[in-house]
């Protein structure tokens, strides 16, 4: 089962327009920047890639975070002037998980006592009356549904592979005829305090300086850096798409019970599940975990199901790890490669490590029939998107 991608929109640290994102990706730019707030803390990840700019003014700011407002902007842009029967338009929202609003919570907790006495007077009164409601995971989905009058089948998905989950379920809803138009929206931030602590505890994030930072699949790789992004895809059935699709996508999401990242073998099996027949050489956008042992195991697992000489690239080398938004941005980036025949490089790759697949240190022409975007995250989560050129 697959779906036609007829429109998209992105909000990334490489730019808030799709053209900026793609052009800077092709140029090998890297959005990594010093995290000034953590520069003096030993053992902290001192690099991040925050989303720049501000979202459009919205009355929904009472309930939504800045990142969720960016997601709403991307969703409206992707939907554009297209309108469907409200009962046939479905929204599939992906979020990485609960992200506490620390700017509001920290002052409310600063003067609290261990015995819990007078907690209201000591700071809890400072919290907004809607503070708890602001953390509901389906706030964005609900408010967007009202804005665009979408009453069709849809759902909210959580976790680092939620983007792949949302695309996969949108495919099913379209395929069985429950809806005619699917708006898939994702947003996630791994630069929040709780995400940084989790990444450091699992030794997933680099502790190097920006000058020392090495790319995934580099012999000197020593951990990834975190980023944040929002994106939206508009999907229709392949056989009844109202306009020429930008790409055709098939997604799969799963987990294998690991406490850390999913096993590379599980990732290879997931790619085999969505793989088409007789497709020849493919391009892969890799997980980009930047841990040499895992990177090598990932490459070998992928080479067991696709051509061993396939080119390997990685958007997270440029944007940082993006959690739930990864799958959507991989669709956009890989679709561009398939339409132009030119692949984007792995940003910052200087000395590719030996192994299967062919890491790209510069933009170059490729002759591939399809692209795979793969992602792995804790606890044991994985997501795969298969992207192909639409038939003329």
C-alpha positions as CSV (number, residue, x, y, z in Angstrom):
1,X,0.0,0.0,0.0
2,X,1.3,3.5,-0.8
3,X,0.1,7.1,-1.2
4,X,0.7,10.0,-3.5
5,X,2.4,13.0,-2.0
6,X,0.7,16.0,-3.7
7,X,2.0,18.9,-1.5
8,X,4.3,19.5,1.4
9,X,5.7,22.2,3.7
10,X,8.6,22.3,6.2
11,X,9.9,24.4,9.1
12,X,13.6,23.5,9.9
13,X,16.8,24.9,11.2
14,X,17.9,25.0,7.5
15,X,15.0,27.3,6.6
16,X,11.3,27.6,6.8
17,X,10.7,27.2,3.1
18,X,11.1,23.9,1.3
19,X,13.4,25.5,-1.3
20,X,15.7,26.8,1.4
21,X,15.8,23.4,3.2
22,X,16.6,21.5,0.0
23,X,19.1,24.0,-1.3
24,X,21.1,24.2,1.9
25,X,21.0,20.5,2.3
26,X,22.4,20.1,-1.3
27,X,25.1,22.6,-0.4
28,X,26.2,20.5,2.5
29,X,25.4,23.1,5.1
30,X,25.0,22.1,8.7
31,X,22.6,23.9,11.1
32,X,24.6,22.9,14.2
33,X,25.3,25.9,16.5
34,X,26.7,26.3,20.0
35,X,24.2,25.9,22.8
36,X,25.4,28.9,24.9
37,X,23.3,27.9,27.9
38,X,25.2,24.6,28.3
39,X,28.8,25.7,27.3
40,X,30.1,25.7,30.9
41,X,28.5,22.5,32.0
42,X,30.9,19.5,31.9
43,X,29.6,16.5,30.0
44,X,26.7,18.3,28.4
45,X,25.8,18.4,24.8
46,X,26.9,21.9,23.8
47,X,25.6,21.8,20.2
48,X,22.0,22.1,18.9
49,X,20.0,23.1,15.9
50,X,17.0,25.2,16.9
51,X,14.2,26.2,14.6
52,X,14.7,29.9,13.8
53,X,12.1,32.6,13.2
54,X,8.6,32.9,14.7
55,X,5.3,31.3,13.7
56,X,2.4,33.2,12.4
57,X,0.3,35.1,15.0
58,X,-2.5,32.8,16.3
59,X,-5.2,32.7,18.9
60,X,-4.1,29.1,19.5
61,X,-1.0,30.3,21.3
62,X,-2.9,29.9,24.6
63,X,-2.8,26.2,24.2
64,X,0.0,25.4,21.8
65,X,3.8,25.6,22.1
66,X,5.9,27.6,19.6
67,X,6.8,24.4,17.8
68,X,3.2,23.3,17.5
69,X,2.3,26.7,16.0
70,X,5.0,26.1,13.4
71,X,3.4,22.8,12.7
72,X,0.1,24.5,12.1
73,X,1.7,26.9,9.7
74,X,3.2,24.1,7.8
75,X,-0.1,22.2,7.7
76,X,-2.0,25.2,6.3
77,X,0.7,25.8,3.7
78,X,0.6,22.1,2.6
79,X,-3.2,22.1,2.4
80,X,-3.2,25.4,0.5
81,X,-6.4,26.0,-1.4
82,X,-7.4,22.4,-1.6
83,X,-10.7,21.6,-0.1
84,X,-12.5,18.3,0.4
85,X,-15.7,17.2,1.9
86,X,-15.0,17.8,5.6
87,X,-16.0,14.2,6.3
88,X,-13.4,13.0,3.8
89,X,-10.4,15.0,5.0
90,X,-8.4,13.3,7.7
91,X,-5.6,14.6,9.9
92,X,-2.7,12.4,11.2
93,X,-0.7,14.2,13.8
94,X,2.7,13.1,15.0
95,X,4.5,14.3,18.1
96,X,7.6,13.1,19.8
97,X,6.0,13.1,23.3
98,X,5.4,15.2,26.3
99,X,7.6,18.4,26.3
100,X,7.3,20.3,29.6
101,X,7.0,24.1,29.4
102,X,10.0,24.7,31.6
103,X,10.1,28.5,31.2
104,X,6.8,28.5,33.1
105,X,7.3,25.6,35.4
106,X,10.8,26.4,36.7
107,X,9.8,29.7,38.4
108,X,6.8,28.0,39.9
109,X,9.0,25.4,41.5
110,X,12.0,27.6,42.5
111,X,10.8,28.4,46.0
112,X,9.0,25.1,46.9
113,X,9.8,23.1,50.0
114,X,10.3,19.4,50.4
115,X,7.4,19.2,52.8
116,X,5.0,20.6,50.2
117,X,3.7,23.3,52.5
118,X,2.2,26.4,51.0
119,X,3.0,25.2,47.5
120,X,0.4,27.5,46.0
121,X,1.7,30.7,47.7
122,X,5.3,29.6,47.0
123,X,4.8,29.6,43.2
124,X,2.1,27.3,41.8
125,X,-0.2,30.3,41.6
126,X,2.1,31.7,38.8
127,X,1.1,28.9,36.4
128,X,-1.5,29.8,33.8
129,X,-4.9,28.3,34.4
130,X,-4.6,26.3,31.2
131,X,-1.1,25.0,32.1
132,X,-2.1,21.3,32.3
133,X,-4.3,21.6,29.2
134,X,-1.4,23.1,27.2
135,X,0.4,19.7,27.5
136,X,-2.3,17.5,25.9
137,X,-0.7,15.6,23.0
138,X,-3.7,16.1,20.7
139,X,-4.1,19.8,21.1
140,X,-2.5,20.6,17.8
141,X,-4.6,17.9,16.0
142,X,-7.9,19.2,17.6
143,X,-7.3,22.9,16.8
144,X,-6.1,22.2,13.2
145,X,-9.2,20.1,12.7
146,X,-11.4,23.0,13.7
147,X,-9.4,25.4,11.5
148,X,-9.6,23.4,8.3
149,X,-13.0,21.7,9.1
150,X,-11.6,18.2,9.0
151,X,-14.0,15.6,10.3
152,X,-12.6,12.5,8.5
153,X,-10.7,9.5,10.0
154,X,-7.4,10.5,11.7
155,X,-5.4,10.1,14.8
156,X,-2.6,11.5,17.0
157,X,0.6,9.4,17.2
158,X,3.4,9.7,19.8
159,X,7.1,8.6,20.0
160,X,10.2,9.2,18.0
161,X,8.9,7.2,15.1
162,X,5.5,8.9,15.2
163,X,6.0,10.5,11.7
164,X,6.3,7.1,10.1
165,X,3.3,5.8,12.1
166,X,1.2,8.7,10.9
167,X,2.2,8.3,7.2
168,X,1.5,4.5,7.4
169,X,-1.9,5.0,8.9
170,X,-2.8,7.7,6.5
171,X,-2.0,5.2,3.7
172,X,-4.4,2.7,5.2
173,X,-7.2,5.2,5.6
174,X,-6.8,6.3,2.0
175,X,-6.4,2.8,0.7
176,X,-9.6,1.5,2.3
177,X,-11.6,4.5,1.1
178,X,-12.3,6.0,4.6
179,X,-11.0,9.4,3.4
180,X,-10.0,11.1,0.1
181,X,-7.4,13.5,1.5
182,X,-4.9,13.0,4.3
183,X,-2.9,15.8,6.0
184,X,0.0,14.3,7.9
185,X,1.6,16.8,10.3
186,X,4.6,16.3,12.6
187,X,6.6,18.3,15.1
188,X,9.3,17.4,17.6
189,X,12.1,19.0,19.6
190,X,15.1,17.1,21.0
191,X,16.7,20.3,22.4
192,X,14.3,20.5,25.4
193,X,15.9,19.8,28.8
194,X,14.2,16.4,29.4
195,X,15.2,15.3,25.9
196,X,18.8,16.4,26.4
197,X,19.0,14.6,29.7
198,X,17.6,11.4,28.2
199,X,20.1,11.6,25.2
200,X,23.1,12.1,27.5
201,X,22.0,9.3,29.9
202,X,21.9,6.9,26.9
203,X,25.2,8.4,25.5
204,X,23.4,9.2,22.3
205,X,24.5,12.8,22.1
206,X,28.0,14.2,21.4
207,X,29.9,16.1,24.1
208,X,32.3,17.6,21.6
209,X,32.5,21.2,20.6
210,X,31.2,22.5,17.3
211,X,34.8,22.6,15.9
212,X,35.3,19.0,16.9
213,X,32.0,17.7,15.7
214,X,32.2,14.8,13.3
215,X,29.5,13.6,10.9
216,X,27.6,10.3,11.1
217,X,29.5,7.5,9.2
218,X,32.8,9.4,9.7
219,X,35.7,7.5,11.3
220,X,35.7,10.2,14.0
221,X,32.0,10.2,14.8
222,X,31.2,10.5,18.5
223,X,27.5,11.0,18.9
224,X,24.7,13.1,17.3
225,X,23.4,16.5,18.1
226,X,19.8,17.4,18.7
227,X,17.5,19.6,16.6
228,X,13.9,20.5,16.1
229,X,11.5,20.8,13.2
230,X,7.9,20.7,11.9
231,X,6.6,19.4,8.6
232,X,3.4,18.5,6.8
233,X,2.6,16.2,3.8
234,X,-0.7,16.2,1.9
235,X,-1.5,12.7,0.6
236,X,-4.1,11.2,-1.8
237,X,-4.7,7.8,-3.4
238,X,-2.2,7.1,-6.1
239,X,-4.8,6.2,-8.7
240,X,-7.1,9.2,-8.1
241,X,-4.6,12.0,-7.2
242,X,-6.0,15.3,-8.3
243,X,-2.7,16.6,-9.6
244,X,0.7,15.1,-10.6
245,X,2.2,13.8,-7.4
246,X,5.6,14.9,-6.2
247,X,6.4,11.4,-5.0
248,X,4.8,8.1,-4.0
249,X,5.5,7.0,-0.4
250,X,5.1,3.8,1.6
251,X,5.9,3.9,5.4
252,X,6.3,1.3,8.1
253,X,6.9,1.8,11.9
254,X,7.6,-0.8,14.5
255,X,9.6,-1.6,17.7
256,X,11.6,-4.5,19.0
257,X,11.6,-4.0,22.8
258,X,15.2,-2.8,23.1
259,X,15.7,-0.2,25.9
260,X,18.0,1.8,23.6
261,X,17.9,2.1,19.8
262,X,16.2,-0.6,17.8
263,X,18.6,-3.4,16.7
264,X,20.1,-2.9,13.3
265,X,18.7,-6.3,12.2
266,X,15.2,-5.1,13.0
267,X,15.8,-2.1,10.9
268,X,17.0,-4.3,8.0
269,X,13.9,-6.4,8.3
270,X,11.7,-3.3,8.2
271,X,13.3,-2.2,5.0
272,X,12.7,-5.6,3.5
273,X,9.1,-5.3,4.4
274,X,8.5,-2.2,2.3
275,X,11.0,-3.0,-0.4
276,X,9.7,-3.2,-4.0
277,X,10.7,-5.9,-6.5
278,X,13.4,-5.3,-9.2
279,X,14.1,-1.8,-8.1
280,X,17.9,-1.9,-8.6
281,X,20.2,0.6,-6.8
282,X,18.6,2.8,-4.2
283,X,19.6,5.8,-2.2
284,X,19.4,5.6,1.6
285,X,18.9,8.4,4.1
286,X,20.4,6.8,7.2
287,X,19.7,7.0,10.9
288,X,22.7,9.2,11.5
289,X,23.4,8.1,15.1
290,X,27.1,9.0,14.7
291,X,28.3,6.0,16.8
292,X,30.8,4.1,14.7
293,X,29.9,0.6,15.9
294,X,26.2,1.2,15.4
295,X,26.7,3.1,12.1
296,X,28.6,0.1,10.8
297,X,26.0,-2.4,12.0
298,X,23.2,-0.3,10.4
299,X,25.1,-0.3,7.0
300,X,25.6,-4.0,7.1
301,X,22.0,-4.7,8.0
302,X,20.7,-2.5,5.2
303,X,23.2,-4.1,2.7
304,X,21.5,-7.4,3.4
305,X,18.3,-6.3,1.8
306,X,19.4,-3.6,-0.8
307,X,22.3,-3.2,-3.2
308,X,25.6,-3.0,-1.2
309,X,26.9,-0.1,-3.3
310,X,23.8,2.1,-2.8
311,X,24.6,5.7,-2.0
312,X,24.2,6.7,1.7
313,X,23.3,10.2,2.9
314,X,21.7,11.6,6.0
315,X,19.6,14.7,6.7
316,X,20.2,14.5,10.5
317,X,23.9,15.3,9.8
318,X,22.6,18.8,8.8
319,X,19.6,19.3,11.0
320,X,20.4,17.2,14.1
321,X,18.2,14.4,15.3
322,X,14.6,15.3,14.7
323,X,12.5,12.5,16.3
324,X,9.0,12.3,15.1
325,X,9.5,14.8,12.2
326,X,12.3,12.7,10.6
327,X,10.2,10.6,8.3
328,X,8.4,13.6,6.7
329,X,11.6,15.5,6.0
330,X,13.1,12.3,4.5
331,X,10.2,12.1,2.1
332,X,10.8,15.7,1.0
333,X,14.5,15.3,0.6
334,X,14.5,11.9,-1.1
335,X,11.7,13.0,-3.5
336,X,14.0,15.9,-4.5
337,X,16.8,13.5,-5.2
338,X,14.6,11.3,-7.4
339,X,13.3,14.2,-9.4
340,X,16.6,15.9,-10.0
341,X,19.0,12.9,-10.1
342,X,21.4,14.7,-7.7
343,X,21.9,13.5,-4.2
344,X,22.7,15.7,-1.2
345,X,25.9,15.0,0.8
346,X,26.3,14.0,4.5
347,X,27.1,17.4,6.0
348,X,30.5,17.6,7.6
349,X,31.6,14.1,6.4
350,X,35.4,14.2,6.0
351,X,36.7,10.7,6.4
352,X,34.0,8.1,5.6
353,X,34.3,4.9,7.6
354,X,34.7,1.6,5.7
355,X,31.6,-0.5,5.3
356,X,28.7,-1.4,3.1
357,X,26.8,1.3,1.2
358,X,28.6,4.4,-0.1
359,X,28.5,7.5,2.1
360,X,28.4,10.7,0.1
361,X,30.8,13.5,1.1
362,X,29.6,15.8,-1.7
363,X,26.6,16.3,-3.8
364,X,26.7,14.1,-6.9
365,X,24.6,12.7,-9.7
366,X,22.9,9.3,-8.9
367,X,20.9,6.9,-10.9
368,X,18.5,5.3,-8.5
369,X,15.0,4.0,-8.7
370,X,13.9,4.8,-5.2
371,X,14.9,6.1,-1.9
372,X,14.7,4.8,1.7
373,X,14.6,6.9,4.8
374,X,15.4,5.0,8.0
375,X,15.3,6.0,11.6
376,X,16.0,4.4,15.0
377,X,15.3,5.7,18.4
378,X,14.8,4.6,22.0
379,X,13.1,2.6,23.3
380,X,13.5,0.1,20.4
381,X,11.6,2.3,17.9
382,X,12.1,2.3,14.2
383,X,10.6,4.0,11.2
384,X,11.1,3.5,7.4
385,X,9.8,5.4,4.4
386,X,10.1,4.2,0.8
387,X,10.0,7.0,-1.7
388,X,9.6,6.4,-5.5
389,X,9.1,8.7,-8.5
390,X,5.4,8.9,-9.6
391,X,4.5,7.5,-13.0
392,X,4.2,10.2,-15.6
